[in-house]
Amino acid sequence: MNLVAPESLVFWTTIIFVALIFLLKKVAWKPILGAVKEREDSINKALESAENARKEIQNLTADNERILKEARAERDIMLKEAREIKESMITEAKDEAIAQAAKVIEQAKATIESEKHAAIAELKNQVAELSIGIAEKVVRGELADKNKQIKLVEDMLKEVTIS
């Protein structure tokens, strides 16, 4: 039942295979290799872009960390300056309050001293007026009687000569 001999089958199979390879090489091989090459280039470009993006992200992360460190340092400096300003303001306010208190105390002392002198002078005046009033009443009482006047004059004369 075999119509074709096995040697001719191998021959024709080989010829068809060589023709198919030649035909594929001429027609399909270049486009397939071109597509594979394009795909390979596309993948390489994508990998390169991904690597560049990764490097850029690393750079941005480093920049962000640097900027964050600088911002923290600036914040620390600003806080330190604010504390120093606060402390100097408190010190100035205390010094000014002490100076004002000393000034008020000095004014109060001066006022007290002035009022004390005025009160002493007033008291001396009142004592002098009272003494004069009492002396006047005593002298009137003494001088009302003629005998007492003479005795007073004699006593005064004795004191004058004795001294």
C-alpha positions as CSV (number, residue, x, y, z in Angstrom):
1,M,0.0,0.0,0.0
2,N,2.8,2.2,0.1
3,L,2.8,4.3,-3.1
4,V,5.9,6.3,-2.5
5,A,9.2,4.9,-1.5
6,P,10.6,5.9,1.9
7,E,13.8,7.4,0.3
8,S,11.8,9.7,-1.8
9,L,9.8,10.7,1.2
10,V,12.9,11.8,3.0
11,F,14.2,13.6,-0.1
12,W,11.0,15.5,-0.6
13,T,10.6,16.3,3.1
14,T,14.2,17.7,3.2
15,I,13.5,19.8,0.1
16,I,10.3,21.1,1.5
17,F,12.0,21.9,4.8
18,V,14.9,23.7,3.0
19,A,12.4,25.6,0.9
20,L,10.4,26.5,4.0
21,I,13.5,27.7,5.8
22,F,14.6,29.7,2.7
23,L,11.1,31.2,2.4
24,L,10.9,32.0,6.1
25,K,14.4,33.6,5.9
26,K,13.4,35.8,3.0
27,V,9.9,36.7,4.1
28,A,9.4,36.2,7.8
29,W,12.8,36.0,9.5
30,K,13.8,39.6,9.1
31,P,10.4,41.0,10.4
32,I,10.5,38.5,13.3
33,L,14.1,39.5,14.2
34,G,13.2,43.2,13.8
35,A,10.2,42.9,16.1
36,V,12.3,41.0,18.6
37,K,15.0,43.7,18.3
38,E,12.5,46.5,18.7
39,R,11.0,44.7,21.8
40,E,14.5,44.2,23.2
41,D,15.3,47.9,22.6
42,S,12.0,48.9,24.2
43,I,12.6,46.8,27.3
44,N,16.2,48.2,27.6
45,K,14.9,51.8,27.3
46,A,12.2,51.0,29.9
47,L,14.9,49.5,32.2
48,E,17.1,52.5,31.6
49,S,14.2,54.9,32.4
50,A,13.4,52.9,35.5
51,E,17.0,53.1,36.6
52,N,17.1,56.8,36.0
53,A,13.8,57.3,37.9
54,R,15.2,55.2,40.8
55,K,18.4,57.4,40.8
56,E,16.3,60.5,40.6
57,I,14.1,59.3,43.5
58,Q,17.3,58.6,45.5
59,N,18.5,62.1,44.7
60,L,15.2,63.6,45.7
61,T,15.1,61.6,48.9
62,A,18.6,62.8,49.8
63,D,17.6,66.4,48.9
64,N,14.5,66.0,51.0
65,E,16.5,64.7,54.0
66,R,19.0,67.5,53.6
67,I,16.3,70.1,53.4
68,L,14.6,68.6,56.4
69,K,17.8,68.6,58.4
70,E,18.4,72.3,57.4
71,A,14.8,73.2,58.4
72,R,15.3,71.4,61.8
73,A,18.5,73.3,62.3
74,E,16.9,76.6,61.5
75,R,14.0,75.8,63.8
76,D,16.4,75.0,66.6
77,I,18.3,78.2,66.0
78,M,15.0,80.2,65.9
79,L,13.8,78.6,69.2
80,K,17.1,79.3,70.8
81,E,17.0,82.9,69.7
82,A,13.4,83.2,70.9
83,R,14.4,81.8,74.3
84,E,17.3,84.2,74.6
85,I,15.0,87.2,73.6
86,K,12.4,86.0,76.2
87,E,15.0,85.7,78.9
88,S,16.5,89.2,78.1
89,M,13.0,90.7,78.1
90,I,12.3,89.1,81.5
91,T,15.6,90.4,82.8
92,E,15.0,93.9,81.5
93,A,11.5,93.9,82.9
94,K,12.8,92.8,86.3
95,D,15.6,95.4,86.3
96,E,13.1,98.1,85.3
97,A,10.7,97.0,88.0
98,I,13.5,97.1,90.6
99,A,14.5,100.5,89.4
100,Q,10.9,101.8,89.5
101,A,10.4,100.3,93.0
102,A,13.6,101.9,94.2
103,K,12.5,105.2,92.8
104,V,9.1,104.9,94.4
105,I,10.7,104.0,97.7
106,E,13.0,107.0,97.5
107,Q,10.1,109.3,96.7
108,A,8.1,107.8,99.6
109,K,11.1,108.3,102.0
110,A,11.5,111.9,100.8
111,T,7.7,112.5,101.3
112,I,7.8,110.9,104.7
113,E,10.8,113.0,105.7
114,S,9.2,116.2,104.4
115,E,6.0,115.4,106.2
116,K,7.9,114.5,109.4
117,H,9.7,117.9,109.3
118,A,6.5,119.7,108.7
119,A,4.8,117.8,111.6
120,I,7.7,118.6,113.9
121,A,7.6,122.2,112.9
122,E,3.9,122.3,113.4
123,L,4.2,120.6,116.8
124,K,6.9,123.1,117.8
125,N,4.6,125.9,116.8
126,Q,1.7,124.5,118.8
127,V,4.0,123.8,121.8
128,A,5.3,127.4,121.6
129,E,1.8,128.8,121.3
130,L,0.6,126.7,124.2
131,S,3.7,127.7,126.3
132,I,3.1,131.3,125.5
133,G,-0.6,131.0,126.3
134,I,0.2,129.2,129.6
135,A,3.0,131.7,130.4
136,E,0.6,134.6,129.6
137,K,-2.0,133.2,131.9
138,V,0.5,132.6,134.7
139,V,2.0,136.1,134.3
140,R,-1.5,137.6,134.3
141,G,-2.3,135.7,137.5
142,E,1.0,136.8,139.0
143,L,0.7,140.4,137.9
144,A,-2.9,140.8,139.0
145,D,-1.9,141.3,142.6
146,K,0.4,144.2,143.5
147,N,2.3,142.2,146.1
148,K,2.9,139.4,143.7
149,Q,4.3,141.9,141.1
150,I,6.8,143.2,143.5
151,K,7.9,139.8,144.7
152,L,8.2,138.7,141.0
153,V,10.4,141.7,140.2
154,E,12.5,141.1,143.2
155,D,13.0,137.4,142.4
156,M,14.0,138.2,138.9
157,L,16.5,140.8,140.1
158,K,18.0,138.2,142.4
159,E,18.3,135.7,139.6
160,V,19.9,138.3,137.3
161,T,22.5,139.2,139.9
162,I,23.2,135.6,140.8
163,S,23.8,134.5,137.3
